[in-house]
Amino acid sequence: MKKTILGAAALAMTGTGAWAQDTVNLQLQWVTQAQFAGYYVALENGYYDEEGLDVNIMPGGPDIAPPQVLAGGAADVMLNWMPSALAARERGLSVVNIAQPFVRSGLMLTCWADTGITEPADLAGHTVAHWFFGNEYPFLSWMSQLGIPTDGSEGGVTLLQAGFNVDPLLQRQADCISTMTYNEYWQIIDAGITPEELVTFKYEDFGVATLEDGIWTLEENLEDPAFVDRMARFVRASMRGWTWAVENPEDAAMIVLDYDETGAQTEEHQMRMMGEIALLVEGGDGRLDEAAYQRTVDTLLAGGSDPVISEAPEGAFTHAVTDMALAE
C-alpha cells in the first residue's frame, strides 16, 4: 500500500497527555526519489515523531521552483543547489543555508566519445544540453572560467535547454548533456549506450564543483528562537535518516518507493540511485563545510563579465541550527 506523504501523526504522547506536534513543510527540488531518501527514512522510521515534528514532504517537479515556494510561505524549508540559492539571494530573496547534508557534487557532463571531445576545452564549437531553472549556473560558471561563450557564437558553446531526460543526447541533437551520477547518466546506459561510447567530466574532478541539496530557509524566520529550535530538531532527525539510509541503502530505496505516489520509479533505478547518493552524503553530519562554501562562491564569482553572482554574499549561511542539532 502506498504511504501518504503528509508526514507523521499530528499528535504525540507525553507523560501528561497529548500535544500538537510542530509542523515542518519541506519542499524538495524534484520528484520523490532516492536523492531525498534521508527525509523519507526519517519520516518512515519515526525520527521526526521522536523530535515532536509533523513533517510534510512536498515533492518538486519541472513546474515547481523551490525558492518561489519558500518565498510564498508554503514551505518552511527547501532543498536547493547553492548556486541557485545564492543567485536568488542576490536578487533579493533572503535565503540562508542552515544545513548541508550533501558534501560532494554529483554533477557531470556526459558527451559522445566520437565527437572528439577529450577535455572540457574541446567543448568550444559543440552543442550542450542542460536543464535550466537555476541548475544551469554551475555549467555557465565553468564555461566562463574556460573563456568559452555560451551564446552560440563562433568558438563558443551552443546551449540547448533540455527537459529532464537524456533525449537530446540520444537523438544527437546535442554532443553533450548534463547528467547526475545518480540519475541521468544511468538513463543513457539503460538506453543501450555503453560507457566506452561516452566521455564524462565530473565537476568534482575539475575543481568547479558547487554544493548541492542544502537545506535553506528565510533569514527572517531565524529571528524566532522557537523556529531555530524546530529546525534543529528537523535537521537532527533528517541526519539520522541519512545515516540510516547510507548504512541500509537497499531498505532506504524501498522506503522511497513506498512514498512514490506516481508509481513512476522502479526498484532497479532507485537501488542504483541510492548507492550513488550514499557516496555524496557519506561522512557528513549536516554542518556546512566553510571551505566548500567558499569554493562554491569563488566558482560562481569567476565568471568574468557575466558571473552567476556579482559579489560575495554576506549572511548566506548559519551554523546556529546545526550547532544546536549536534549538541544533543
C-alpha positions in Angstrom: 0.0 0.0 0.0 1.3 3.4 -0.9 2.1 5.7 2.0 0.8 9.2 2.4 3.3 12.0 2.2 1.5 14.1 4.7 4.0 13.2 7.4 3.9 11.7 10.9 0.8 11.7 13.1 -0.5 15.0 14.2 -0.3 14.2 17.9 2.5 12.8 20.1 2.1 11.5 23.6 3.9 12.7 26.7 3.6 11.6 30.3 0.8 14.2 30.8 -1.2 13.5 27.7 -1.4 14.6 24.0 0.1 17.7 22.5 0.2 19.1 19.0 3.4 18.5 17.1 5.3 21.3 15.4 4.7 21.3 11.7 7.6 21.5 9.2 6.8 21.8 5.5 9.8 20.7 3.3 9.9 21.5 -0.4 12.0 19.0 -2.4 13.9 20.0 -5.5 12.4 17.2 -7.6 10.1 14.3 -7.6 10.1 11.5 -4.9 13.3 9.5 -5.5 16.4 8.3 -3.6 18.0 11.7 -3.9 15.8 12.5 -0.9 16.0 9.2 0.9 17.2 10.6 4.2 14.0 12.6 4.7 11.7 9.7 3.8 13.6 7.4 6.1 13.3 9.9 8.9 9.6 10.0 8.3 9.1 6.3 8.0 11.4 5.3 10.9 9.7 7.8 13.3 12.7 10.1 13.8 10.6 13.2 13.1 7.9 11.9 15.5 10.6 11.4 18.2 11.6 15.1 17.8 7.9 16.2 18.1 7.6 17.1 14.5 4.9 16.6 11.9 6.9 16.8 8.7 5.1 17.3 5.3 7.4 16.3 2.4 6.3 18.1 -0.7 7.7 16.7 -4.0 9.0 19.0 -6.6 8.8 18.8 -10.4 9.5 20.7 -13.6 6.9 23.4 -12.8 8.0 23.9 -9.2 10.7 26.4 -8.2 11.6 25.8 -4.5 12.7 29.4 -3.9 9.3 30.6 -5.0 7.5 28.1 -2.8 9.7 29.3 0.1 9.1 32.9 -0.6 5.4 32.4 -0.8 5.3 30.8 2.6 4.1 27.4 1.6 7.3 25.8 2.8 9.4 26.3 6.0 12.5 24.9 4.4 13.6 24.0 0.9 16.3 21.9 -0.7 18.3 23.8 -3.3 21.6 23.8 -5.0 23.8 26.5 -3.6 24.3 28.3 -7.0 20.6 28.7 -7.4 20.0 29.8 -3.8 22.8 32.3 -3.8 21.6 33.7 -7.1 18.1 34.0 -5.6 19.6 35.7 -2.5 21.4 38.3 -4.7 18.0 39.0 -6.4 16.5 39.9 -3.1 15.2 36.6 -1.6 16.9 36.3 1.9 17.6 32.6 1.9 20.0 31.1 4.4 21.7 27.7 4.4 21.0 26.1 7.8 22.5 22.6 7.0 24.3 20.8 4.2 23.7 17.0 4.1 25.4 16.6 0.7 29.2 17.1 1.0 30.0 16.2 -2.7 28.6 17.1 -6.0 27.0 14.5 -8.3 27.0 16.8 -11.4 28.9 15.9 -14.5 28.9 16.4 -18.3 28.4 13.4 -20.5 29.5 13.6 -24.1 29.6 11.3 -27.1 33.2 10.0 -27.5 33.0 10.1 -31.2 32.7 13.9 -31.2 36.4 14.2 -30.4 35.8 15.9 -27.1 38.5 14.7 -24.7 38.8 17.6 -22.3 36.5 20.5 -21.3 38.3 22.9 -23.5 37.2 20.9 -26.5 33.6 21.9 -25.8 34.0 25.0 -27.9 32.0 24.7 -31.1 29.7 22.0 -29.8 26.1 21.8 -28.6 25.5 21.1 -24.9 22.1 20.3 -23.5 21.4 21.4 -19.9 18.5 21.9 -17.6 17.6 25.4 -16.5 15.5 26.6 -13.5 18.8 27.5 -11.7 20.5 24.2 -12.4 22.5 25.8 -15.3 24.6 28.1 -13.1 27.5 25.7 -12.3 27.9 25.0 -16.1 27.7 28.7 -17.0 30.3 29.5 -14.4 32.6 26.7 -15.6 32.4 27.8 -19.2 33.2 31.4 -18.2 36.3 30.2 -16.4 37.4 28.4 -19.5 36.7 31.5 -21.6 34.1 29.7 -23.7 31.0 31.8 -24.6 27.6 30.1 -24.2 25.7 32.3 -26.6 26.2 30.1 -29.6 28.8 32.5 -31.1 31.8 31.2 -33.1 34.2 29.4 -30.9 31.6 29.0 -28.2 29.0 26.5 -26.9 25.5 26.3 -28.3 23.4 25.8 -25.2 20.2 23.8 -25.6 17.6 23.7 -22.9 17.0 20.1 -22.0 13.9 18.6 -20.5 14.5 16.3 -17.6 15.5 13.4 -19.8 18.5 12.5 -22.0 16.7 12.6 -25.3 18.8 15.5 -26.8 21.9 13.3 -26.5 20.4 10.1 -27.6 18.8 11.8 -30.6 22.1 13.5 -31.4 20.6 17.0 -31.0 23.4 17.7 -28.6 27.0 16.5 -28.4 27.0 16.6 -24.6 24.4 16.7 -21.9 24.5 17.5 -18.2 23.9 14.4 -16.0 23.9 13.4 -12.4 26.0 10.5 -11.3 22.9 9.0 -9.7 20.3 9.6 -12.4 20.6 10.8 -16.0 23.9 9.1 -16.7 22.2 5.8 -16.0 19.3 6.7 -18.2 21.8 6.8 -21.0 23.3 3.4 -20.1 19.8 2.0 -19.8 19.1 3.2 -23.3 21.7 0.7 -24.6 24.8 3.0 -24.8 28.0 1.6 -23.4 30.3 3.6 -21.1 33.0 3.2 -23.8 30.9 5.3 -26.2 30.9 8.2 -23.7 33.2 10.7 -22.2 32.3 12.1 -18.8 33.6 15.1 -16.9 32.8 15.3 -13.2 32.7 18.7 -11.8 34.4 17.4 -8.6 37.5 16.3 -10.7 37.9 19.8 -12.2 37.7 21.9 -9.1 34.5 23.6 -10.2 32.0 21.6 -8.1 29.4 23.5 -6.2 27.4 22.4 -3.2 24.0 20.7 -3.9 20.9 19.8 -2.0 21.4 22.1 1.0 18.6 22.9 3.5 17.6 26.6 3.2 15.1 28.8 5.0 14.3 32.5 5.0 16.5 34.8 7.1 13.6 36.4 8.9 12.5 33.0 10.2 15.7 32.6 12.1 14.9 35.6 14.2 12.5 33.4 16.1 14.2 31.2 18.7 11.3 28.7 18.5 11.8 28.3 14.8 15.5 27.7 15.2 14.8 25.1 17.8 12.3 23.4 15.4 14.8 23.5 12.6 17.5 21.9 14.9 15.1 19.1 15.6 14.3 18.7 11.9 18.0 18.6 10.9 18.9 16.2 13.7 16.2 13.8 12.7 17.0 14.2 9.0 20.6 13.4 9.5 19.6 10.3 11.5 17.6 9.4 8.4 20.6 10.0 6.1 22.9 7.9 8.3 20.5 5.0 8.3 20.0 5.3 4.5 23.7 5.1 3.9 24.0 2.1 6.1 20.9 0.4 4.7 20.8 1.5 1.0 18.5 -1.2 -0.3 16.0 -0.8 2.5 16.2 3.0 2.1 15.4 2.7 -1.6 12.4 0.5 -0.8 11.1 3.2 1.6 11.4 5.8 -1.1 9.4 3.5 -3.5 6.7 3.2 -0.8 6.3 7.0 -0.8 6.3 7.4 -4.6 2.6 8.1 -5.2 3.2 8.3 -9.0 4.4 4.8 -9.4 6.9 6.1 -11.9 10.0 4.9 -10.1 11.4 1.4 -10.5 13.2 -0.7 -7.9 16.3 -1.2 -10.0 16.7 2.5 -10.7 16.1 3.5 -7.0 18.5 0.9 -5.7 21.2 2.2 -8.1 20.4 5.8 -7.3 20.7 5.2 -3.5 24.1 3.6 -4.0 25.3 6.7 -5.8 23.6 9.2 -3.4 25.3 7.4 -0.4 28.7 8.5 -1.9 27.6 12.1 -1.9 26.4 12.3 1.7 28.7 9.8 3.4 30.9 11.4 6.1 28.8 14.5 6.5 26.9 15.4 9.7 24.8 18.2 8.3 27.2 21.1 9.2 28.2 23.2 6.3 31.9 23.0 5.4 33.0 26.6 5.1 35.9 25.7 2.7 33.4 24.0 0.4 31.1 27.0 0.7 33.9 29.4 -0.2 34.9 27.2 -3.2 31.3 27.4 -4.4 31.2 31.2 -4.0 34.6 31.6 -5.7 33.4 29.4 -8.6 30.3 31.5 -9.1 32.2 34.7 -9.0 34.7 33.6 -11.5 32.5 34.4 -14.5 34.4 37.3 -16.0 31.9 39.8 -17.3 28.9 37.5 -16.6 29.3 35.9 -13.2 26.5 34.0 -11.6 26.7 36.3 -8.6 28.3 39.7 -8.7 29.7 39.9 -5.2 30.4 37.6 -2.3 27.2 37.1 -0.2 27.1 38.0 3.5 25.0 36.1 5.9 24.1 33.3 3.4 24.7 30.5 5.9 24.5 29.9 9.6 25.8 27.2 11.9 23.3 28.1 14.6 20.9 25.3 13.6 23.5 22.5 13.2 25.3 23.6 16.4 22.1 23.1 18.3 21.2 19.9 16.5 24.7 18.3 17.0 24.8 19.4 20.7 22.1 16.9 21.6 
